[in-house]
Amino acid sequence: MLKAAAALSILAAALAGCASRGPDAAATSGATAPSGARVVTQTMPYRPGTGVVQSVSRAADAREPLSVLAIRMDDGRMQYIDTASNVPAGARVQLTADHKIIVQ
């Protein structure tokens, strides 16, 4: 009986560790979704230039039909751009300083 109680207390302690809330609110940013889940946004630098669209995917949790373009820039860097435009994979594009996408 004592062994069973010890095993249960160890199991309860292990499960309590799995139920942690994660990082505190000060360490994350974003709005609270209606369901109570946290939506964390990540700002990435935008660099104007030219490149080729590697892939096109649907933006997660988009309130309007947005696509995410994965663009390999001519300098080798990757950029991920959200857009409502219909730009196909394989297209050569120019990203302008005023955040426009020009298909070349």
N, C-alpha and C positions, 0 to 999 in steps of 0.2 A: 504494500500500500504506500509506503514511504517513497519507494522508487517511482511509482506512478505519479505521485504528487510532485516530485522533483522534476520528472520529465514534462509534466503539464506546465509547471512554472517556467521551465526553460523554453518550451514551445510558445507560451504566451509572451514571453519577453522577446523572442525572435519575431513573432508576428507584430508586436507593437513597434518594432524597429522598421518593419516594412510599411507601416501605416503613417509614416511621418509626412508632414505637410510639404516638405521640400524647402527650397530657399525662402527666406523671409521676404515680405513684400517690398522692403527697401532695396533688395538686390535685383528685383525685376521691374519691368515697366510694361505698360499696356493697359487697356481698358478691361473692365469686367464684362464678360458676356452675360446675356440674360440667364443662362443656365448656372451661373456662378463660376464657370471655368474662366481662367485667366487667358487672355489673348496677348501674347508678347510680340511686339514688333521689333524688327531689327533693321536699323538704317545702314545701308551699304553705300560706299562712295560711288558717285556717278562720274564717269570719265568720258568726255566726248571723244569720238574717233570712229574708225571703220573696223568692221569685223564681219563674221559669218554666223548666222543663226544655227546653232548646233541642235537645239531641240525646242519644241513648243509644248507646254503643258497647261492645264487649267489651273488657275489660281485657287488655292484652298480658301474656303469660307468667303468667297467673293459675293457681294451683294448685287453685282452686275457681272455680265460675262467678261471676265478678264483672262488673258493668257499670260503666262510667264515665259519670256524668251530667254534662253540660255545662249549668250553670244560670246564666241571666242574672238577677242579683239586682235588686231594685227600685231600688237606687242606681246601676245601670248596670254594675257589675263582674261579671266572669265567675268562677264557681267550678267546679272539677272535683272530683267526689266519687265515690270508689269505693264500691260497695254491692253486696250480694247480693240486695237488694230488687228487685222488679219494678215500676219506676216508668216510665210511658210518656212519650215526648216530648210536649210541650205541657201537661203537668200543672203545676198551680200547687202549689208546695211551701213548707214552712216548715222551715228548718234551726234546730234548737234548740241552746242552749248546751251541752247534754250529748250532742251529736253524733247526734241522732235526726232522721230525715226524716219529716215529717208531710205527707201528700198532702191538700190542701185541696179 
